[in-house]
């Protein structure tokens, strides 16, 4: 059998050696994501068991099934209330927020072709923090009532992204301009937030500090449903563009030669990613390193094909954030270390490992 024949599909309908190898490669990627899904489900059951009230993993899953299917599995009423109203919402917030940040970080690193791109490093989180400082310290809010802080966080996080994209669009939409504009706004908003805190009262400082450190336990199921719907819509918008993102990693000139408008595609996916980040950060605060580390981990394991890397980054982000929150709640009980601090503590060593061991190019 000649080499040419082995690498060409035969007329009998049998797959070539190359096709079989490719199918195995894709199968491994799908298997890896299925493992991540199983791990996330297992993590939910285990994480809910931590707390003053002793709860088994079986009781956690029975409560979920009982609630979802509206059936009676004989669960103790107190145990059911603790699981469904107190512990489970926090864990589900961790899964949703981690997934959203992981997906957004993957998109930003793809379109900017920069391993340091993330919602945190591009200033989007700093914009949200600035909006919160305006609402709490200066009493300036776009929306009134209970949505004053959340509304400001969302508006200024999204506004930061729009300023970055607008500056880049005026100057030609290059990667360098997007990154430089994001870094500049990051410093501006952080300096402004620090200035406001200098004149704030003790209560105002505590409130802004609490938001800045990240918190998964502030909101419940209704707000989680809204954020989950936002994540779903953003995934639907980005998914048809994943093949184009693969091509863009080779450079704008290569993309243009294949009929892809790199500038327009970059603006579109950055807008979607920014809306996703703003929606998450407005509720849980500016949690760092998840959107930076999760895409790197998925890229190291399954490669840079964004059709697989995007959902894998989201799943890894969810697992990282939930695991960090579990550690934060149980490492020095009864003190709860904010999840934003824990993600930084866990993320920095991994990032140094990445720097010291990674020898080839990222793309």
LUMDREN-8160 format. One record per residue (C-alpha): x, y, z; residue number from 1. Coordinates in Angstrom, 3 decimals. Last residue first. Layout:
N
{site {X, Y, Z}, NUM},
...
END
This chain:
363
{site {-0.166, 30.355, 19.221}, 363},
{site {1.427, 30.387, 22.640}, 362},
{site {4.975, 30.032, 21.386}, 361},
{site {7.161, 27.276, 22.810}, 360},
{site {9.111, 27.071, 26.048}, 359},
{site {6.487, 26.989, 28.798}, 358},
{site {8.169, 25.748, 31.968}, 357},
{site {9.132, 28.936, 33.820}, 356},
{site {6.271, 31.164, 32.681}, 355},
{site {3.602, 28.508, 33.169}, 354},
{site {4.927, 27.621, 36.602}, 353},
{site {4.841, 31.321, 37.476}, 352},
{site {1.220, 31.420, 36.306}, 351},
{site {0.365, 28.373, 38.366}, 350},
{site {1.901, 29.956, 41.464}, 349},
{site {-0.094, 33.192, 40.836}, 348},
{site {-3.456, 31.526, 40.277}, 347},
{site {-3.906, 29.796, 43.635}, 346},
{site {-3.310, 32.904, 45.762}, 345},
{site {-5.115, 35.081, 43.216}, 344},
{site {-8.125, 32.778, 43.120}, 343},
{site {-8.162, 32.742, 46.923}, 342},
{site {-8.169, 36.540, 47.222}, 341},
{site {-11.097, 36.849, 44.824}, 340},
{site {-12.946, 34.115, 46.736}, 339},
{site {-13.017, 36.158, 49.916}, 338},
{site {-11.579, 34.240, 52.910}, 337},
{site {-14.398, 32.995, 55.138}, 336},
{site {-13.466, 32.856, 58.833}, 335},
{site {-15.184, 29.996, 60.717}, 334},
{site {-12.998, 28.207, 59.793}, 333},
{site {-9.468, 28.918, 58.508}, 332},
{site {-9.063, 26.759, 55.327}, 331},
{site {-12.758, 25.935, 55.079}, 330},
{site {-14.556, 28.839, 53.400}, 329},
{site {-11.649, 29.999, 51.253}, 328},
{site {-10.826, 26.439, 50.226}, 327},
{site {-14.387, 25.857, 49.026}, 326},
{site {-14.353, 29.216, 47.238}, 325},
{site {-11.159, 28.333, 45.390}, 324},
{site {-12.621, 24.981, 44.328}, 323},
{site {-15.762, 26.710, 43.021}, 322},
{site {-13.677, 29.228, 41.061}, 321},
{site {-11.294, 26.669, 39.585}, 320},
{site {-14.096, 24.269, 38.605}, 319},
{site {-16.081, 27.010, 36.869}, 318},
{site {-13.002, 28.335, 35.066}, 317},
{site {-12.150, 24.801, 33.935}, 316},
{site {-15.664, 24.408, 32.520}, 315},
{site {-15.486, 27.763, 30.735}, 314},
{site {-12.023, 27.065, 29.335}, 313},
{site {-13.234, 23.676, 28.078}, 312},
{site {-16.234, 25.339, 26.407}, 311},
{site {-13.893, 27.717, 24.514}, 310},
{site {-11.064, 25.225, 23.885}, 309},
{site {-13.228, 22.799, 21.930}, 308},
{site {-14.454, 24.932, 19.027}, 307},
{site {-11.525, 27.201, 19.889}, 306},
{site {-8.966, 24.797, 18.433}, 305},
{site {-5.933, 25.947, 20.413}, 304},
{site {-4.773, 22.698, 21.998}, 303},
{site {-6.422, 20.129, 24.279}, 302},
{site {-4.297, 20.129, 27.451}, 301},
{site {-2.078, 23.218, 27.243}, 300},
{site {-4.848, 25.279, 25.647}, 299},
{site {-7.316, 24.259, 28.381}, 298},
{site {-4.889, 25.322, 31.106}, 297},
{site {-4.061, 28.611, 29.402}, 296},
{site {-7.753, 29.405, 28.909}, 295},
{site {-8.418, 28.759, 32.656}, 294},
{site {-5.507, 30.908, 33.901}, 293},
{site {-6.416, 34.396, 32.679}, 292},
{site {-10.204, 34.424, 33.020}, 291},
{site {-9.863, 32.847, 36.478}, 290},
{site {-6.942, 35.128, 37.440}, 289},
{site {-9.043, 37.912, 38.988}, 288},
{site {-12.501, 38.158, 40.506}, 287},
{site {-13.870, 41.683, 40.068}, 286},
{site {-17.197, 41.463, 41.934}, 285},
{site {-19.847, 38.732, 42.078}, 284},
{site {-22.951, 40.522, 40.745}, 283},
{site {-21.680, 43.248, 38.393}, 282},
{site {-18.666, 41.073, 37.540}, 281},
{site {-20.833, 38.453, 35.829}, 280},
{site {-22.905, 40.766, 33.627}, 279},
{site {-19.899, 42.971, 32.803}, 278},
{site {-17.875, 39.925, 31.791}, 277},
{site {-20.563, 38.690, 29.404}, 276},
{site {-21.089, 42.142, 27.889}, 275},
{site {-17.325, 42.398, 27.402}, 274},
{site {-17.167, 38.987, 25.727}, 273},
{site {-19.958, 39.956, 23.316}, 272},
{site {-18.291, 43.284, 22.517}, 271},
{site {-14.898, 41.593, 22.078}, 270},
{site {-16.511, 39.047, 19.739}, 269},
{site {-17.970, 41.779, 17.542}, 268},
{site {-14.989, 44.155, 17.540}, 267},
{site {-12.540, 41.380, 16.677}, 266},
{site {-14.777, 40.102, 13.882}, 265},
{site {-15.075, 43.598, 12.445}, 264},
{site {-11.309, 44.155, 12.484}, 263},
{site {-10.396, 40.698, 11.172}, 262},
{site {-12.707, 40.896, 8.155}, 261},
{site {-12.391, 37.279, 7.095}, 260},
{site {-12.040, 36.447, 3.390}, 259},
{site {-9.230, 33.893, 3.596}, 258},
{site {-6.528, 36.435, 2.707}, 257},
{site {-7.982, 38.713, 5.384}, 256},
{site {-7.481, 36.046, 8.066}, 255},
{site {-3.871, 35.481, 7.010}, 254},
{site {-3.214, 39.205, 7.139}, 253},
{site {-4.849, 39.515, 10.561}, 252},
{site {-2.639, 36.872, 12.140}, 251},
{site {-2.496, 33.087, 12.586}, 250},
{site {-4.712, 33.340, 15.680}, 249},
{site {-7.332, 34.850, 13.382}, 248},
{site {-7.870, 31.499, 11.640}, 247},
{site {-8.960, 29.770, 14.832}, 246},
{site {-11.170, 32.753, 15.655}, 245},
{site {-12.876, 32.306, 12.264}, 244},
{site {-13.695, 28.710, 13.178}, 243},
{site {-15.135, 29.939, 16.489}, 242},
{site {-17.423, 32.566, 14.942}, 241},
{site {-20.622, 30.473, 14.872}, 240},
{site {-20.160, 29.833, 18.655}, 239},
{site {-19.918, 33.506, 19.661}, 238},
{site {-23.576, 34.528, 19.507}, 237},
{site {-24.906, 31.304, 21.071}, 236},
{site {-22.312, 31.521, 23.841}, 235},
{site {-23.336, 35.128, 24.557}, 234},
{site {-26.994, 34.104, 24.788}, 233},
{site {-26.184, 31.260, 27.201}, 232},
{site {-24.036, 33.495, 29.425}, 231},
{site {-26.824, 36.088, 29.583}, 230},
{site {-29.362, 33.397, 30.493}, 229},
{site {-27.068, 32.215, 33.291}, 228},
{site {-26.760, 35.795, 34.572}, 227},
{site {-30.549, 36.219, 34.711}, 226},
{site {-31.115, 32.817, 36.320}, 225},
{site {-28.469, 33.608, 38.935}, 224},
{site {-30.310, 36.815, 39.822}, 223},
{site {-33.469, 34.806, 40.543}, 222},
{site {-31.613, 31.999, 42.350}, 221},
{site {-29.862, 34.029, 45.021}, 220},
{site {-27.452, 36.913, 45.510}, 219},
{site {-24.716, 37.845, 47.992}, 218},
{site {-22.978, 34.497, 48.435}, 217},
{site {-20.444, 34.457, 45.604}, 216},
{site {-18.313, 37.359, 46.823}, 215},
{site {-15.364, 39.114, 45.184}, 214},
{site {-12.555, 41.083, 46.839}, 213},
{site {-13.490, 44.417, 45.252}, 212},
{site {-17.102, 44.106, 46.381}, 211},
{site {-16.125, 43.670, 50.026}, 210},
{site {-13.614, 46.510, 49.753}, 209},
{site {-16.291, 48.856, 48.443}, 208},
{site {-18.561, 48.073, 51.410}, 207},
{site {-15.771, 48.216, 53.989}, 206},
{site {-14.582, 51.576, 52.685}, 205},
{site {-18.118, 52.953, 52.793}, 204},
{site {-18.570, 51.816, 56.401}, 203},
{site {-15.254, 53.394, 57.449}, 202},
{site {-16.141, 56.673, 55.765}, 201},
{site {-14.776, 57.573, 52.358}, 200},
{site {-12.357, 60.379, 51.441}, 199},
{site {-9.352, 58.140, 50.653}, 198},
{site {-11.763, 55.565, 49.247}, 197},
{site {-12.623, 57.950, 46.407}, 196},
{site {-8.933, 58.339, 45.510}, 195},
{site {-8.441, 54.560, 45.455}, 194},
{site {-11.356, 54.219, 43.033}, 193},
{site {-9.904, 56.957, 40.794}, 192},
{site {-6.462, 55.301, 40.765}, 191},
{site {-7.981, 51.925, 39.895}, 190},
{site {-10.068, 53.493, 37.138}, 189},
{site {-7.089, 55.244, 35.533}, 188},
{site {-4.705, 52.271, 35.871}, 187},
{site {-7.115, 49.853, 34.185}, 186},
{site {-8.000, 52.486, 31.594}, 185},
{site {-4.354, 52.644, 30.485}, 184},
{site {-3.974, 48.846, 30.408}, 183},
{site {-7.119, 48.490, 28.311}, 182},
{site {-6.033, 51.178, 25.843}, 181},
{site {-2.629, 49.511, 25.463}, 180},
{site {-4.195, 46.101, 24.832}, 179},
{site {-6.744, 47.330, 22.299}, 178},
{site {-4.164, 49.501, 20.564}, 177},
{site {-1.726, 46.607, 20.165}, 176},
{site {-4.333, 44.297, 18.664}, 175},
{site {-5.222, 46.718, 15.898}, 174},
{site {-8.728, 48.102, 15.348}, 173},
{site {-7.794, 50.829, 12.872}, 172},
{site {-7.220, 53.940, 14.958}, 171},
{site {-10.877, 54.915, 15.340}, 170},
{site {-11.835, 51.277, 15.945}, 169},
{site {-9.174, 50.861, 18.648}, 168},
{site {-10.393, 53.899, 20.543}, 167},
{site {-13.979, 52.653, 20.275}, 166},
{site {-13.076, 49.107, 21.379}, 165},
{site {-11.316, 50.380, 24.492}, 164},
{site {-14.091, 52.879, 25.252}, 163},
{site {-16.707, 50.161, 24.699}, 162},
{site {-14.898, 47.838, 27.073}, 161},
{site {-14.782, 50.445, 29.806}, 160},
{site {-18.463, 51.208, 29.235}, 159},
{site {-19.301, 47.533, 29.812}, 158},
{site {-17.591, 47.553, 33.199}, 157},
{site {-19.008, 51.019, 33.930}, 156},
{site {-22.595, 50.035, 33.175}, 155},
{site {-22.440, 46.648, 34.939}, 154},
{site {-20.900, 47.944, 38.168}, 153},
{site {-23.212, 50.949, 38.211}, 152},
{site {-26.283, 48.776, 37.788}, 151},
{site {-25.207, 46.360, 40.516}, 150},
{site {-24.543, 49.205, 42.964}, 149},
{site {-27.821, 51.031, 42.295}, 148},
{site {-29.945, 47.915, 41.800}, 147},
{site {-31.458, 47.943, 45.299}, 146},
{site {-32.964, 51.379, 44.773}, 145},
{site {-31.975, 53.649, 41.914}, 144},
{site {-30.258, 53.112, 38.587}, 143},
{site {-27.438, 55.162, 37.070}, 142},
{site {-25.970, 55.748, 40.534}, 141},
{site {-24.022, 58.585, 42.140}, 140},
{site {-23.985, 58.321, 45.931}, 139},
{site {-20.378, 59.558, 46.000}, 138},
{site {-19.068, 56.739, 48.216}, 137},
{site {-21.361, 53.804, 47.497}, 136},
{site {-22.518, 54.441, 43.923}, 135},
{site {-19.307, 56.013, 42.627}, 134},
{site {-17.183, 53.344, 44.299}, 133},
{site {-19.327, 50.653, 42.665}, 132},
{site {-18.784, 52.209, 39.256}, 131},
{site {-15.027, 52.311, 39.827}, 130},
{site {-15.023, 48.636, 40.788}, 129},
{site {-16.840, 47.794, 37.558}, 128},
{site {-14.279, 49.754, 35.558}, 127},
{site {-11.448, 47.967, 37.359}, 126},
{site {-13.009, 44.642, 36.332}, 125},
{site {-13.006, 45.754, 32.701}, 124},
{site {-9.424, 47.034, 32.936}, 123},
{site {-7.807, 44.802, 30.327}, 122},
{site {-5.824, 42.850, 32.951}, 121},
{site {-8.914, 41.675, 34.857}, 120},
{site {-11.132, 40.758, 31.915}, 119},
{site {-8.200, 38.775, 30.450}, 118},
{site {-5.363, 39.263, 27.961}, 117},
{site {-1.974, 38.125, 29.240}, 116},
{site {-1.480, 35.354, 26.653}, 115},
{site {-1.906, 37.849, 23.789}, 114},
{site {-3.292, 36.987, 20.380}, 113},
{site {-5.805, 39.817, 20.870}, 112},
{site {-8.707, 37.925, 19.287}, 111},
{site {-7.800, 34.609, 20.938}, 110},
{site {-6.747, 35.913, 24.353}, 109},
{site {-9.969, 37.890, 24.593}, 108},
{site {-12.151, 34.939, 23.612}, 107},
{site {-10.484, 32.576, 26.103}, 106},
{site {-10.768, 35.154, 28.882}, 105},
{site {-14.482, 35.602, 28.176}, 104},
{site {-15.083, 31.837, 28.257}, 103},
{site {-13.225, 31.435, 31.554}, 102},
{site {-14.996, 34.433, 33.096}, 101},
{site {-18.425, 33.087, 32.118}, 100},
{site {-17.701, 29.559, 33.333}, 99},
{site {-16.300, 30.821, 36.629}, 98},
{site {-19.328, 33.058, 37.188}, 97},
{site {-21.799, 30.264, 36.425}, 96},
{site {-20.023, 27.572, 38.460}, 95},
{site {-19.354, 29.875, 41.414}, 94},
{site {-22.936, 31.133, 41.378}, 93},
{site {-24.031, 27.490, 41.415}, 92},
{site {-21.920, 26.895, 44.535}, 91},
{site {-23.377, 29.920, 46.315}, 90},
{site {-26.929, 28.941, 45.344}, 89},
{site {-26.334, 25.387, 46.687}, 88},
{site {-25.302, 26.379, 50.209}, 87},
{site {-28.052, 28.659, 51.494}, 86},
{site {-31.520, 28.178, 49.967}, 85},
{site {-31.369, 24.689, 48.445}, 84},
{site {-28.999, 22.896, 50.818}, 83},
{site {-30.063, 24.597, 54.048}, 82},
{site {-33.758, 24.327, 53.135}, 81},
{site {-33.492, 20.623, 52.264}, 80},
{site {-31.634, 19.816, 55.476}, 79},
{site {-34.292, 21.614, 57.528}, 78},
{site {-37.146, 19.801, 55.743}, 77},
{site {-35.613, 16.314, 56.031}, 76},
{site {-35.818, 14.650, 52.623}, 75},
{site {-38.399, 11.939, 51.972}, 74},
{site {-37.929, 11.691, 48.217}, 73},
{site {-41.049, 13.698, 47.382}, 72},
{site {-41.298, 14.916, 43.793}, 71},
{site {-41.152, 18.317, 42.131}, 70},
{site {-38.719, 17.012, 39.471}, 69},
{site {-36.209, 19.842, 39.962}, 68},
{site {-36.718, 20.174, 43.718}, 67},
{site {-36.618, 16.453, 44.564}, 66},
{site {-33.738, 15.839, 42.160}, 65},
{site {-31.688, 18.637, 43.748}, 64},
{site {-32.545, 17.437, 47.265}, 63},
{site {-31.617, 13.854, 46.401}, 62},
{site {-28.308, 15.052, 44.965}, 61},
{site {-27.419, 16.884, 48.180}, 60},
{site {-28.668, 14.068, 50.401}, 59},
{site {-26.386, 11.608, 48.588}, 58},
{site {-23.388, 13.885, 49.181}, 57},
{site {-24.072, 13.759, 52.909}, 56},
{site {-24.999, 16.736, 55.096}, 55},
{site {-23.684, 17.623, 58.550}, 54},
{site {-24.849, 21.111, 59.542}, 53},
{site {-21.909, 23.369, 60.469}, 52},
{site {-20.642, 23.519, 56.866}, 51},
{site {-19.086, 21.529, 54.019}, 50},
{site {-21.521, 19.066, 52.402}, 49},
{site {-22.392, 21.503, 49.621}, 48},
{site {-18.850, 21.237, 48.242}, 47},
{site {-19.053, 17.477, 47.708}, 46},
{site {-22.234, 17.433, 45.624}, 45},
{site {-21.247, 20.415, 43.532}, 44},
{site {-17.742, 19.036, 42.993}, 43},
{site {-19.204, 15.788, 41.627}, 42},
{site {-21.218, 17.750, 39.054}, 41},
{site {-18.133, 19.789, 38.115}, 40},
{site {-15.996, 16.627, 37.847}, 39},
{site {-18.591, 14.977, 35.612}, 38},
{site {-18.604, 18.056, 33.354}, 37},
{site {-14.794, 18.163, 33.306}, 36},
{site {-14.650, 14.474, 32.370}, 35},
{site {-17.085, 15.166, 29.535}, 34},
{site {-14.786, 17.966, 28.378}, 33},
{site {-11.782, 15.612, 28.336}, 32},
{site {-13.789, 12.975, 26.450}, 31},
{site {-14.684, 15.548, 23.790}, 30},
{site {-11.011, 16.446, 23.403}, 29},
{site {-9.986, 12.793, 23.255}, 28},
{site {-12.627, 12.104, 20.604}, 27},
{site {-11.331, 14.965, 18.500}, 26},
{site {-7.865, 13.389, 18.486}, 25},
{site {-9.299, 9.947, 17.772}, 24},
{site {-11.296, 11.359, 14.858}, 23},
{site {-8.137, 13.049, 13.534}, 22},
{site {-6.187, 9.789, 13.699}, 21},
{site {-8.984, 7.997, 11.824}, 20},
{site {-9.071, 10.734, 9.191}, 19},
{site {-5.310, 10.603, 8.716}, 18},
{site {-5.340, 6.813, 8.377}, 17},
{site {-8.045, 7.069, 5.709}, 16},
{site {-11.678, 6.284, 6.452}, 15},
{site {-13.451, 3.529, 4.571}, 14},
{site {-16.186, 4.530, 2.122}, 13},
{site {-15.221, 1.990, -0.549}, 12},
{site {-13.944, 4.817, -2.693}, 11},
{site {-10.936, 5.149, -0.428}, 10},
{site {-10.188, 8.206, 1.654}, 9},
{site {-6.641, 9.368, 0.957}, 8},
{site {-3.697, 9.257, 3.346}, 7},
{site {-3.027, 5.521, 3.008}, 6},
{site {-3.250, 5.716, -0.790}, 5},
{site {-0.580, 8.371, -1.087}, 4},
{site {1.740, 6.370, 1.183}, 3},
{site {1.469, 3.330, -1.014}, 2},
{site {0.000, 0.000, 0.000}, 1},
END
